[in-house]
Amino acid sequence: MIPARLRLLAATALSTAALGLAGAAAAQDAAVGTAPSSVRGPVDPRDQRLVELQMRLDAQQRLMEAQQQQLAEMSDQLSDLKQSMSAQFVDVRTAQEKADRAVIPNGKPSIQSADGRFTANLQGVMQFDTAAYFQGDVPAAQTDPRARDLNDGTNFRRARIGVGGKIFGDFNYNVLFDFGGTGSEDTGKIQELWLEYAGFKPMRLKVGAFPPLVGLADATSTNGMLFLERPSPAEIARTLAGGDRRTGLQLAGNGDYWLAAVAVTGPTISSLNSAASGFNVQPFDEQLGYTARVAFSPLRGDDFRVHLGANASLVSHPADTGPSATTRFPIQLRDRPELTVDSTRLVDTGSIDADSAHHWGLELGLQKKNFLVEAEYFKIGIERRTPGLANLDFAGWYVQASWVLTGEARRWTADTATWNSPSPKANFDRKKGGWGAFEVAARYSTVDLNDNEGLAGFATPADGIRGGEQSIWTAGVNWYLNPAVRFMFDYQWVDIERLNSAGLEIGQDYGVVSARSQLAF
């Protein structure tokens, strides 16, 4: 079959030739005065061929017009199909947006309803620590565990799994279990279990087990701290009426430049132990306490912020351990030396029979681009129950600074009024040449848990406390490979000065190198 295009070209050529012949014949007839065909006799064969050619041309013309009509109809159909497919695509995209979905932003698995009123965010934390202590000469009083040789080794500081999010729009929740520990891993315990109503913004009301907002270092996420542990003075102050696994009710509110929070607190959640009962059980009245914190940023801009704050706590009723206990209403201040691979507490007041206890603290933070300085001061008081014994006062403070070498700034977290870890500009990726973010940090902290400690070589005064004085210099390097993975390297120089009840020195100086591998999402 001859292609349509060739047929069209042939027909055009024939038409042109026919018109030329017809024109020539007409001119000849006019020149010689030829009569019309009706009187000329038989038809010339050439005229017959012209008629046939004309008929073929007319047929081709009609065919072309029919094909053009078909093309026009097909064009209309394609246009309708395009509009229909576009509308269907919009409908599918709208349906997808309205459907529940599972996402993993920055490695954090999350399930979200279409309207955003329901979310379930999977949480996981692994913090694996290792440390080597360089103690030199250990004090002779080896029977005293507070002066023993400290343990080189490893420890899963935190091993957490849980889920948190929102339900019915205005309710937030969190369920978090921890299998890590200090010195050795735990059999598992509830770390956080709470419900929060956030329907009257900017205020939030939380109930359950959680760490109430007590201070700057206290409220900083453990996944984003500058060093492996909080500074000792902050850790000691937060555990009076706050701290991890504390039960309570908290009302908090915040904006970008302010925060206010108050809480009524009870005891911490009991954990499994090796006792015959299987649980730590509070036999009599539980502890009743209160916490409060206010913070604001009087100066702030695109690349700087000044933070000021104050915090306080009160234990109005210490836990009642029963009339047969040596210390019926105990308050005890103590801490590990800002590292928990060895769980020994080198400063410790021992149990103090108390009528009440309180603390107050001041906060300061300064950030300029990728440089940050934080500091806090704490004053702790204990009112004794025993007549004739003086009340007690203790104090501590710290200052710490960080510089992100790769230029990222630590992120401000408004709902806790704290700074969190930086987000790398380029995540670690060997193929693409990304190395993450690098940060250097330094800290000095000191805490004095002595009150009327007396002189070396003499027994403890009747109303004296020899809890010890601890000072720690720390230098650290943090490597953030991506928002979920980081490695930490710290060096500490620890100075402990402490007398035992007989007046012998049981303090010590030592250095320690530690590292942490962290996965957190």
Order of alpha helices (4+ residues) and beta strands (2+ residues): alpha-alpha-alpha-beta-beta-beta-beta-beta-beta-beta-alpha-alpha-beta-beta-beta-beta-beta-beta-beta-beta-beta-beta-beta-beta-beta-beta-beta-beta
